[in-house]
Amino acid sequence: MHRPLILVTNDDGITAPGIRNLVEFMNEIGDVTVVAPNSPQSGKGHAITINSTLTFEEINLDGPQRDFSLSGTPVDCVKFALDKILPRRPDLVVSGINHGANSSINVIYSGTMSAAVEAGVEGLPAIGFSLLDFSWDADFTQAKDHIQSIVKKVLENPMPKGIVLNVNIPKLEKEQIKGIRVCKQADAKWEESFDQRVNPHGKTYFWLSGYFNNMDTSPDADEVALADGYISVVPVKFDLTAHEYMNELSEVLKF
């Protein structure tokens, strides 16, 4: 029986517990190749390396998969894997499991999701997984069955090209997770401030802080689903065109 080729990547680094758990889950489904950053790359978004060189090495980690560590960003990892490492185009790209949420507006900043979106740019099915727990010792196994189920469904039911899934998992025990909801991205944002501080040498510096402001209480919003104990699944695409405004804008810009 044909085993799918699955590319695994992330933004927390190749040795992060989240990706090691995801690799273990994927080994039960297909033939796995890992290409992931050699150091944490959280918040890198869709950044690529253009002003410096890239290096990579194959490393020996537990499991039947092949593991490659790259000196670049999550998006670099996908690009490099497709061009230099994989023997053929993968059947699926999975990114994560991220330590912390990538729901709502976080999808814009997320290296985890940008890796998945880059796969979508290449016409490949892709899924980004995130757990709402920033702890390095977080329990990723409570959602194993759901993660594997989503992956199998995507492999069996091809998505339209350019569509990728943003999957967020609430921080709950296995028996507390109520199920899966297909959602929209919630209308929410970070309210940031830059705290001004002084280091021991008397030099002023700034530290980004703030809070997350969810303004969306609609039942189909991902933030609402997560708060209700459901895994949220948001279909995402890289086309940022505001199609609904094109006709009106054409009228506005008439001269």
N, C-alpha and C positions, 0 to 999 in steps of 0.2 A: 504494500500500500504506500502511495506517495506521501512522504512527510514534508510539510511545508518548510521553506527556508524562512526563518524569522530573524530579523536584525533587531538587536536590543541596544538602546542607548539611554542616556539620562543627562542631568545637569549637576548632580551632586557628586559626581566622580565615580570612577569604575569600581572602587572598593566600598561604596556606600551600602549599608544594609538594604535599602530600598531596591536597588538594582540587582543585588545578589539574590533577593527573594524573587524578583520578577524573572530572573534567569532560570531559577529553579522551577518556577511555575511553567515557563515556556518550554523547558526541556522535556516536559511530559506531553507536549503537543507537537513539536517539530524539531528540526535541526537548527540550532541556535549559533549565531555569530554575534559577539558583543564588540562594539566599537564605541568607546565612551571616553570622556575627558579624564586626563590624569590628575586633575585637581578640581575642586568645586567651581561651578560656573553658574550658580544661581543668579537670576535676574539679568542674564545676558541677552534675553530676548532673541531676536533673529540675527545677532551679530555674527560676522564671519571674519576670519583672519586674513588681512590683505597687506599689512605692513611689517610682517615678520614671517619667519619660516615655520613649518610644521614638522614635528618628528613623531614617530610612533614606534611601539614595540609590542610584540606578543608576549603576554605574561601567563604564568601557570596558576590558575585558580581552580578550586574544586568544581567538578562537573565535566560532562562530555563536550561542552561547548568550547569554541575558540574565543579567547579574550584578547582584544587589542586596546592598548592605552594610547590616546592621542593627545598632543599638546594643545589642541585647539578648543573651540566652542562646541556646544551640542550640534549646531547646524553644520559646522566643519566635519563633525563625526559622520553625519549622514552622507554628506557629499563625498568624503574620503572613502567611506565604506563602499559606495556605489562605483567609484572610479578605480580603486586600487586593491580592495580586499575581497569582496564577495565574488564567488565564481559565476553568479548570474544575478539578475534582479530578484530581490526577495519577494516572497508572497505576502509578507506583512512586516511593518516596522512598528515596534512598541517602544515607548519612552517612559522612564520612571523606574520604580514607583517613587514619586517625588516625596521628600520629607516636607510636608506642608501643603496648604491648599493652592490650587490653580483655578479656582472657580471665578466666575464673574470677570472683572477687569484684569485679574491676575493673568489671564491668558495672553495678554499683550506683552507682559514683562517676562513671562516664563521661558526659560531655556528648555525645560521639559517639553512644553507644548510647541515651541518653535522648531524643535527637532522633528516632531510629528508633522507640523505644517510643511516643513521642507520636503518630507517624504511625499506629502500631498502635491506639492509643486511638481514633483517628479512623476506624478500619476500613480503613486503607490498607496494602497490602503494603510492607514496608520492610526494608532491610538496612543494617547498620553494618559498615564495613570498617576493620580496624586492621592495621598492620604492626609487627612486633616490633623496631622500630628508632626510637629517639628522635631520631636525627640529622636536622637540617634538610635535609641533603644526601642523605638516604636514597634508595635506588633503588626506586621504586615500580613500575617497568615490568616487573620480573621476574614479577609475578603478574597482568599484564594479561589474559592469555588465560583464567586461572581466574576472575578477577573478572567478565569479560564473560560467560563461560559460566554462572556462577551467576545473574547478572542475567537472562540470556535464559531460563534454566530457570524462574525465578520468574515472569517475565512470561507464559510459556507454560503454567505449571501453578499456578494461583491457590492461595495458601495459605489456611487457615482464618482468618477475621477475628480480629484480636487477636494473631496470631503474627508475630513478626519474627525475622530471622536475625542472629546475632552471629558475624561472620566474622573470624578472626584468621589472619594470614599470617606464617610463620616468616621470620627474617632469613637467607635463603639465596639462592644463585644460581638462576636459572630452572631449569636442568637438575637441580638438587639437590632441588627440591620433588617429593615422591613422589606427591602427589595430594591428594584432599580426603576428610576424614572427618567424618561427622555424629557429634557428641559431646554429652555432658552437661557442665554447668558443674562444674569440679573443686572439691572441698572444700579450699579454700585461703583464706588471709587475710593481711593485713598485720599484722606485729608492730611497732607504732609506739612511738616514744619522742619526747619533746619535749626537745631539747637546750637547756640554759640557757646563754645567752651574754650578753656585755656589750658595748654599742656604744661608739664613741669618746667619747661624752658621759657615759659611766658609767651608762647606763640599761639595766636588765636586759630581755632579750627572749628569746623561745623560737622554735626552728626545728624543724619536724616532720621526723623521720627515722625510719628503721626498715628492715625487710627483709621480703621476700615469703616466706611459709612455705606450701609446697604439701604437704598431708598426704594427697593422693589419688594412688595409683599404679594405679588401675583402668584397664584398657585403653581404656575409652570416655570417659575424662576429657579435656577439651580441653587441659590442660597436658601430658598424656602424648602426645597426638597432635602437638602443636607440637614437643615435644622429639624426637619420632621423625621430624620432617621433613615433616609433613602440615599442610595448611591445615585448621583446625578450624572447623566450622559448628555452632553451637548454636542450636536454636529457643528463643526467649524469649517469654514473655507477661507482661503487666502485672498479671494477677490474682495477688496475693500470698497468697491464702487457702490455709491449710494444710488442704486437703480431707481428707487422711488422718487428721487429728486431730479432726475435727468430732464424730464419734460419741462418741469417748472423752471429749471435753471436755463434751459434753452430759450424760454420766453424772456427771462430776466436779462440775459446777455444779448438779446437782439439789439442791433444798432440801426 
